[in-house]
Amino acid sequence: MFLRGWGLSYAKPRPKRPWRPENPEEILEERVDDALDEGDQPHNKRQEDDDEGWVIDDDVCTDGGTVLGFFDASQPQPYDNSRRVWYVDDPHIERPLVKTEDPAVGFYALNGQSVVSWKETEGKERICEVLAAIREQNPGKRILLVLDKHGSHICKYTRKRAHQLGIDLIFLPSGSPHLNPIEQVWKHLKWTMAPIIVEDEDEFHELVKNVSDQVTQRISFAKNWCEKFLDFQKFP
């Protein structure tokens, strides 16, 4: 009773992110508004960038509305186990020793077609291949893509290629993965796959794609995000 009077709490300590700004929500809200107001200007272009190549590809049409989605890479493994179960004896699962070295790069679309792709690396060339796949699966519309500041995301090569594909990038504030709803998608995907046993890496890659197709049908992962950051009067 004495301890309760001091207002003590019990929890696992977590390190703070010193590079996260004090107002990440306000920063993101402003960036979303800027992207919605940008019009035909090259939103991804910075002042120090040269002018060459900042032209949307001739075969890309962006006048059919807007698709909003969230982008990120993860590295799920066949041995991930985030489920808890009731048990009497010592619980365990017998499964083959399968591991994958490739990252899964995903696009969680709220009002379009989601995409997940396995790549050898997260280099800028591979990231741009995924952007091209996102464009292919979501033709005719402008695409707003929310993503973090990974080096291959913020480099000029990626920003320019995204513009050419009619994709406007909205970068999260530093150290703010909690503002990207796709993090919840990855978490639920891993939880869903936890009890499923695969025989090899190819089978696991296929499993991730199949489960991702199911999980990304749910827009509830981004419900709070939309209520907080999206001005539906501006969203075309």
Secondary structure per residue as TSV (DSSP state, phi and psi in degrees):
chain	resnum	aa	ss	phi	psi
A	1	M	-	360.0	-38.1
A	2	F	H	-62.7	-41.4
A	3	L	H	-65.1	-37.8
A	4	R	H	-60.6	-33.9
A	5	G	H	-63.7	-24.0
A	6	W	T	-85.4	-3.3
A	7	G	T	70.9	31.5
A	8	L	-	-73.6	151.5
A	9	S	-	-132.5	160.5
A	10	Y	-	-120.8	120.8
A	11	A	-	-162.8	163.0
A	12	K	-	-79.5	122.8
A	13	P	-	-68.1	140.2
A	14	R	-	-125.6	137.4
A	15	P	-	-69.4	143.5
A	16	K	-	-77.5	157.2
A	17	R	-	-100.0	101.2
A	18	P	T	-64.8	-20.7
A	19	W	T	-88.8	-3.2
A	20	R	S	-78.4	130.8
A	21	P	-	-66.5	164.2
A	22	E	S	-71.2	-24.2
A	23	N	-	-127.4	57.7
A	24	P	H	-61.3	-34.8
A	25	E	H	-63.9	-42.9
A	26	E	H	-65.1	-39.5
A	27	I	H	-63.3	-45.8
A	28	L	H	-65.5	-41.5
A	29	E	H	-58.9	-41.1
A	30	E	H	-66.2	-39.0
A	31	R	H	-68.4	-37.5
A	32	V	H	-65.0	-44.3
A	33	D	H	-60.5	-42.4
A	34	D	H	-61.2	-41.7
A	35	A	H	-65.2	-38.5
A	36	L	H	-70.0	-28.9
A	37	D	H	-91.7	-3.8
A	38	E	-	-68.6	-32.5
A	39	G	T	71.0	-135.5
A	40	D	T	-89.4	1.0
A	41	Q	S	-70.7	149.0
A	42	P	-	-70.1	91.0
A	43	H	T	-59.4	-32.6
A	44	N	T	-78.8	-12.6
A	45	K	-	-78.4	140.1
A	46	R	-	-109.7	164.1
A	47	Q	T	-60.0	-35.6
A	48	E	T	-81.1	-6.2
A	49	D	S	-78.8	143.3
A	50	D	-	-71.6	168.5
A	51	D	S	-87.3	-12.7
A	52	E	T	-69.9	131.2
A	53	G	T	89.4	-2.6
A	54	W	-	-86.8	63.1
A	55	V	S	-134.0	134.1
A	56	I	-	-69.1	136.1
A	57	D	-	-55.1	145.6
A	58	D	T	-60.7	-31.9
A	59	D	T	-90.2	7.9
A	60	V	-	-103.0	125.2
A	61	C	-	-112.5	131.8
A	62	T	-	-127.7	27.4
A	63	D	-	-105.4	15.9
A	64	G	S	-104.6	28.0
A	65	G	-	103.7	-166.1
A	66	T	E	-134.4	136.4
A	67	V	E	-105.4	130.9
A	68	L	E	-110.5	132.2
A	69	G	E	-153.0	172.7
A	70	F	E	-125.5	139.2
A	71	F	E	-125.4	138.7
A	72	D	E	-171.6	162.0
A	73	A	E	-114.4	148.8
A	74	S	E	-144.4	171.8
A	75	Q	-	-135.9	69.5
A	76	P	-	-63.7	151.5
A	77	Q	-	-127.7	151.3
A	78	P	T	-63.1	-17.6
A	79	Y	T	-99.9	4.9
A	80	D	-	-59.9	136.4
A	81	N	-	-144.2	101.1
A	82	S	-	-108.0	7.7
A	83	R	-	-93.0	145.6
A	84	R	-	-112.5	141.6
A	85	V	-	-134.0	156.3
A	86	W	-	-78.9	139.3
A	87	Y	-	-153.0	160.6
A	88	V	S	-106.5	-54.1
A	89	D	S	-89.9	-179.6
A	90	D	-	-66.5	116.4
A	91	P	-	-79.5	140.3
A	92	H	-	-158.1	161.1
A	93	I	-	-123.4	127.9
A	94	E	-	-86.0	119.6
A	95	R	-	-147.5	153.2
A	96	P	-	-62.2	152.0
A	97	L	-	-80.7	86.5
A	98	V	-	-111.7	136.7
A	99	K	-	-144.4	148.6
A	100	T	-	-123.4	140.0
A	101	E	-	-94.9	-11.7
A	102	D	S	-86.0	140.8
A	103	P	-	-80.8	148.7
A	104	A	E	-96.8	126.7
A	105	V	E	-108.6	124.4
A	106	G	E	-125.3	153.0
A	107	F	E	-127.6	115.8
A	108	Y	E	-100.9	104.0
A	109	A	E	-94.9	133.9
A	110	L	S	-79.3	-39.3
A	111	N	S	-134.2	36.6
A	112	G	S	-153.8	-156.6
A	113	Q	-	-98.6	119.1
A	114	S	-	-73.6	158.1
A	115	V	E	-139.9	139.6
A	116	V	E	-135.4	136.8
A	117	S	E	-142.8	138.7
A	118	W	E	-90.4	131.9
A	119	K	-	-130.5	153.5
A	120	E	S	-67.4	-34.3
A	121	T	-	-143.9	176.1
A	122	E	-	-104.5	26.9
A	123	G	-	-65.5	162.2
A	124	K	H	-60.1	-35.6
A	125	E	H	-65.4	-41.1
A	126	R	H	-70.3	-38.3
A	127	I	H	-62.2	-40.9
A	128	C	H	-68.5	-28.8
A	129	E	H	-63.7	-38.4
A	130	V	H	-69.3	-39.0
A	131	L	H	-59.7	-40.1
A	132	A	H	-64.3	-37.7
A	133	A	H	-67.1	-36.9
A	134	I	H	-63.5	-42.9
A	135	R	H	-62.7	-43.1
A	136	E	H	-62.0	-38.5
A	137	Q	H	-81.3	-12.0
A	138	N	S	-132.4	67.3
A	139	P	T	-76.0	154.7
A	140	G	T	81.0	-1.3
A	141	K	S	-128.9	151.4
A	142	R	E	-69.1	144.1
A	143	I	E	-119.8	125.5
A	144	L	E	-102.0	123.3
A	145	L	E	-119.9	117.2
A	146	V	E	-94.2	126.7
A	147	L	E	-155.2	167.4
A	148	D	-	-87.5	-179.0
A	149	K	-	-97.5	40.2
A	150	H	-	-57.2	146.2
A	151	G	H	-54.6	-38.6
A	152	S	H	-75.6	-10.2
A	153	H	H	-89.0	-39.7
A	154	I	H	-91.7	-8.9
A	155	C	S	-67.4	155.8
A	156	K	H	-60.4	-36.5
A	157	Y	H	-55.8	-47.7
A	158	T	H	-72.5	-42.4
A	159	R	H	-62.8	-40.0
A	160	K	H	-68.9	-44.4
A	161	R	H	-63.7	-38.0
A	162	A	H	-60.8	-43.0
A	163	H	H	-62.0	-42.9
A	164	Q	H	-60.1	-29.6
A	165	L	T	-89.5	2.9
A	166	G	T	73.8	31.5
A	167	I	E	-115.1	120.1
A	168	D	E	-98.3	127.5
A	169	L	E	-93.2	132.1
A	170	I	E	-116.4	107.3
A	171	F	E	-85.5	135.4
A	172	L	-	-69.9	152.1
A	173	P	-	-60.1	153.6
A	174	S	T	-57.2	141.6
A	175	G	T	62.7	33.2
A	176	S	-	-128.2	53.0
A	177	P	G	-63.2	-21.3
A	178	H	G	-66.2	-13.0
A	179	L	G	-94.2	9.0
A	180	N	-	-114.9	107.0
A	181	P	T	-60.0	-20.5
A	182	I	H	-65.9	-19.7
A	183	E	H	-60.9	-37.7
A	184	Q	H	-70.3	-32.0
A	185	V	H	-63.6	-47.8
A	186	W	H	-59.3	-42.5
A	187	K	H	-61.8	-46.1
A	188	H	H	-69.0	-35.7
A	189	L	H	-61.9	-45.9
A	190	K	H	-64.7	-38.4
A	191	W	H	-64.5	-41.3
A	192	T	H	-64.9	-38.7
A	193	M	H	-82.9	-13.4
A	194	A	T	-50.5	-45.0
A	195	P	T	-85.1	-1.6
A	196	I	-	-88.9	129.4
A	197	I	-	-100.2	133.1
A	198	V	-	-119.3	156.8
A	199	E	S	-92.3	-27.3
A	200	D	S	-155.6	177.1
A	201	E	H	-64.9	-40.7
A	202	D	H	-61.9	-40.9
A	203	E	H	-65.3	-36.5
A	204	F	H	-67.8	-42.9
A	205	H	H	-57.1	-43.1
A	206	E	H	-66.8	-37.6
A	207	L	H	-62.0	-44.9
A	208	V	H	-59.3	-43.1
A	209	K	H	-64.0	-43.0
A	210	N	H	-66.2	-44.5
A	211	V	H	-68.0	-37.6
A	212	S	H	-60.8	-40.5
A	213	D	H	-59.1	-35.8
A	214	Q	H	-76.0	-47.6
A	215	V	H	-64.9	-41.2
A	216	T	T	-74.9	-1.8
A	217	Q	T	-71.6	-19.5
A	218	R	-	-88.1	125.3
A	219	I	-	-95.0	-0.9
A	220	S	G	-64.2	-24.5
A	221	F	G	-61.2	-26.4
A	222	A	G	-112.2	10.8
A	223	K	H	-59.1	-51.4
A	224	N	H	-64.6	-37.1
A	225	W	H	-60.4	-46.4
A	226	C	H	-64.5	-41.4
A	227	E	H	-63.7	-30.5
A	228	K	H	-89.3	-37.0
A	229	F	H	-115.1	-15.8
A	230	L	-	-104.5	124.4
A	231	D	-	-89.9	102.7
A	232	F	T	-66.3	-20.3
A	233	Q	T	-71.4	-28.4
A	234	K	T	-89.7	-24.7
A	235	F	-	-70.5	118.1
A	236	P	-	-76.8	360.0
